[in-house]
Amino acid sequence: MKNLISWGMYPKVENRVFDFDQAEELTDIIQENSELIPYGNGRSYGDSAISSHIINLKPKDYFISFDEELGILHIEAGVLLSEILDSFVPRGWFLKVTPGTKLITVGGAIASDVHGKNHHVEGCFSECVEEFRIMVADGSIVACSKIKEPELFRATCGGMGLTGVILDAKISLKKINSQYIDQTTIKTKNLKETFEAFEEYSHLPYSVAWIDCLAKGKNKGKCLLMAGDFRDDGNLKYKNKSGLSIPFTFPSFALNNWSVRAFNWLYYGKAPKGVSKQRVDIDTFFYPLDAIGHWNRIYGKGGFTQYQFIFPKETSYEGLEAILTAISNSGKGSFLAVLKLYGKANDNYLSFPIEGYSLALDFKIEKGLFELLDQLDKLVIQYKGRIYLTKDVRVSKETFEQGYPQIETFREYREKNSMMKKFQSLQSQRVGI
Ligand SMILES: Cc1cc2nc3c(=O)[nH]c(=O)nc-3n(C[C@H](O)[C@H](O)[C@H](O)COP(=O)(O)OP(=O)(O)OC[C@H]3O[C@@H](n4cnc5c(N)ncnc54)[C@H](O)[C@@H]3O)c2cc1C
């Protein structure tokens, strides 16, 4: 028995982990067991990749082929996005969609239908998936795309590993001609200015804002918005930046309201006033957190969780004001408070993004936290929002259901295809999917 955990380091449960080499071995594993869940690189925060029986996909990391003319890369599901970048940025290719860490597998990217700083332009990861092969509940392999087996495609992209094990995928890459991004940083004084800045810079493909979630009164919602696009200077000398690593788990008192307040003050304070311009490299712009290995350890042994929700555009301003007020009144701060703008939703049954704004907040797991998050859930529902499954570890079935109108279609699809008992995570058991 092992103790595989996710990035939030909570919950810690015993699990039996299955490794496999050939597809036939995986067929046997699937036919002989139930309550199985695929596990990529464990970068989801909560319990979506945790179950009593885990299928380890990380060793499935072969590059199969690359069509230089079409920019289509065929890889196994355990390949990390970082491995794609190492090989392909120097050749002038980049991921069409990438989340805020490159340390995730291609299978994990499809299963969570991840998004990046360019959702308002490019949509979710599934937009760049030409095709994948998946082993389903009876142990057979199905090739699947938006056209071939479209229901399986819609259930799997964002389906959190609950439809089967993705074995490999063909994804399309985008051409770039620099490893640098021209970044504009906008320092705003309140939520109104933050929203105005997002709209003003929405012509740029990438944007993200860090919000000071402890700011109160007239400064509530102040932020640093970073927006940008690739340069065109022919410099493709990509250097993978991996630096410091947190060597041990911090004592849990190290991170508190005061350290968050001090960090926010320094981070916001050091940025120039108004609008400024910088040239930054790929890792600094897209993956700032990856520069510090094991940064999750600063939250202490009890672990942490990320609370990410999204509101439709019409209710975003009022909803965010209400949430930020509740958080600053609670005194529970978050170093990471990231606001993003999103474009149109896709057809996948459980994909998270809808057109609007989403905020992601990291909280140490401690006394009183889940009560605060229950309170925030009520605001999320009141303002017609939803919670992101890949970050979640505690949302109730009722709250989850209210946010996802296609949930019944997803359940029926799983039921009809004998997936219900076969593939389960602690999360799927909790939210009833
Ligand atoms: C620092 C950081 C920043 C992040 N930023 C973003 C962001 O900007 N946007 C965003 O959308 N997400 C973001 N995430 C979340 C992350 O991208 C997702 O949780 C992603 O799914 C993790 O991939 P993984 O390979 O680690 O998968 P795991 O965490 O191991 O698994 C995640 C889910 O995918 C399923 N899965 C994994 N592999 C397979 C497979 N081969 N077949 C079927 N199902 C599979 C699992 O069952 C599970 O449900 C961030 C995470 C971190 C730690």
The ligand as a Tripos MOL2 file, in Angstrom:
@<TRIPOS>MOLECULE
LIG
   53    58     1     0     0
SMALL
NO_CHARGES

@<TRIPOS>ATOM
      1 C1          1.0120   25.7710   -9.4080 C.3       1 LIG1
      2 C2         -0.2010   25.2610  -10.1310 C.ar      1 LIG1
      3 C3         -0.8130   26.0820  -11.0500 C.ar      1 LIG1
      4 C4         -1.9460   25.6270  -11.7330 C.ar      1 LIG1
      5 N1         -2.5310   26.4590  -12.6370 N.ar      1 LIG1
      6 C5         -3.6100   26.0570  -13.3200 C.ar      1 LIG1
      7 C6         -4.1990   26.8960  -14.3020 C.ar      1 LIG1
      8 O1         -3.7540   28.0220  -14.5510 O.2       1 LIG1
      9 N2         -5.2830   26.4240  -14.9830 N.ar      1 LIG1
     10 C7         -5.7870   25.1660  -14.7630 C.ar      1 LIG1
     11 O2         -6.7580   24.8090  -15.4240 O.2       1 LIG1
     12 N3         -5.2290   24.3470  -13.8430 N.ar      1 LIG1
     13 C8         -4.1590   24.7710  -13.1240 C.ar      1 LIG1
     14 N4         -3.5860   23.9330  -12.2050 N.ar      1 LIG1
     15 C9         -4.1730   22.5960  -12.0020 C.3       1 LIG1
     16 C10        -3.5440   21.5250  -12.9020 C.3       1 LIG1
     17 O3         -3.2720   22.0350  -14.1820 O.3       1 LIG1
     18 C11        -4.5410   20.3630  -13.0430 C.3       1 LIG1
     19 O4         -4.9260   19.8940  -11.7860 O.3       1 LIG1
     20 C12        -3.9930   19.1950  -13.8770 C.3       1 LIG1
     21 O5         -5.0550   18.3360  -14.1770 O.3       1 LIG1
     22 C13        -2.9160   18.3990  -13.1290 C.3       1 LIG1
     23 O6         -2.3950   17.4220  -13.9960 O.3       1 LIG1
     24 P1         -1.6070   16.1510  -13.4660 P.3       1 LIG1
     25 O7         -0.9440   15.5010  -14.6080 O.co2     1 LIG1
     26 O8         -0.7680   16.5270  -12.3160 O.co2     1 LIG1
     27 O9         -2.8290   15.2440  -13.0270 O.3       1 LIG1
     28 P2         -3.2960   14.6870  -11.6060 P.3       1 LIG1
     29 O10        -3.2830   15.7790  -10.6300 O.co2     1 LIG1
     30 O11        -2.5370   13.4620  -11.2920 O.co2     1 LIG1
     31 O12        -4.8160   14.3190  -11.9600 O.3       1 LIG1
     32 C14        -5.7670   15.3360  -12.2260 C.3       1 LIG1
     33 C15        -7.0220   14.7060  -12.8320 C.3       1 LIG1
     34 O13        -6.7030   14.1590  -14.1100 O.3       1 LIG1
     35 C16        -7.0330   12.7620  -14.1520 C.3       1 LIG1
     36 N5         -6.0180   12.1290  -14.9970 N.ar      1 LIG1
     37 C17        -4.6800   12.2530  -14.9180 C.ar      1 LIG1
     38 N6         -4.0840   11.5330  -15.8960 N.ar      1 LIG1
     39 C18        -5.0800   10.9200  -16.5960 C.ar      1 LIG1
     40 C19        -5.1090   10.0310  -17.7080 C.ar      1 LIG1
     41 N7         -4.0010    9.6300  -18.3350 N.pl3     1 LIG1
     42 N8         -6.3190    9.5940  -18.1310 N.ar      1 LIG1
     43 C20        -7.4610   10.0020  -17.5420 C.ar      1 LIG1
     44 N9         -7.4930   10.8530  -16.5070 N.ar      1 LIG1
     45 C21        -6.3180   11.3070  -16.0300 C.ar      1 LIG1
     46 C22        -6.9790   12.3090  -12.6990 C.3       1 LIG1
     47 O14        -7.7830   11.1690  -12.4940 O.3       1 LIG1
     48 C23        -7.5340   13.5330  -11.9840 C.3       1 LIG1
     49 O15        -8.9420   13.5370  -12.0190 O.3       1 LIG1
     50 C24        -2.4680   24.3310  -11.4920 C.ar      1 LIG1
     51 C25        -1.8410   23.4980  -10.5520 C.ar      1 LIG1
     52 C26        -0.7080   23.9630   -9.8760 C.ar      1 LIG1
     53 C27        -0.0530   23.0540   -8.8610 C.3       1 LIG1
@<TRIPOS>BOND
     1     1     2 1
     2     2     3 ar
     3     2    52 ar
     4     3     4 ar
     5     4     5 ar
     6     4    50 ar
     7     5     6 ar
     8     6     7 ar
     9     6    13 1
    10     7     8 2
    11     7     9 ar
    12     9    10 ar
    13    10    11 2
    14    10    12 ar
    15    12    13 ar
    16    13    14 ar
    17    14    15 1
    18    14    50 ar
    19    15    16 1
    20    16    17 1
    21    16    18 1
    22    18    19 1
    23    18    20 1
    24    20    21 1
    25    20    22 1
    26    22    23 1
    27    23    24 1
    28    24    25 2
    29    24    26 1
    30    24    27 1
    31    27    28 1
    32    28    29 2
    33    28    30 1
    34    28    31 1
    35    31    32 1
    36    32    33 1
    37    33    34 1
    38    33    48 1
    39    34    35 1
    40    35    36 1
    41    35    46 1
    42    36    37 ar
    43    36    45 ar
    44    37    38 ar
    45    38    39 ar
    46    39    40 ar
    47    39    45 ar
    48    40    41 1
    49    40    42 ar
    50    42    43 ar
    51    43    44 ar
    52    44    45 ar
    53    46    47 1
    54    46    48 1
    55    48    49 1
    56    50    51 ar
    57    51    52 ar
    58    52    53 1
@<TRIPOS>SUBSTRUCTURE
     1 LIG1         1 GROUP 0 **** ****
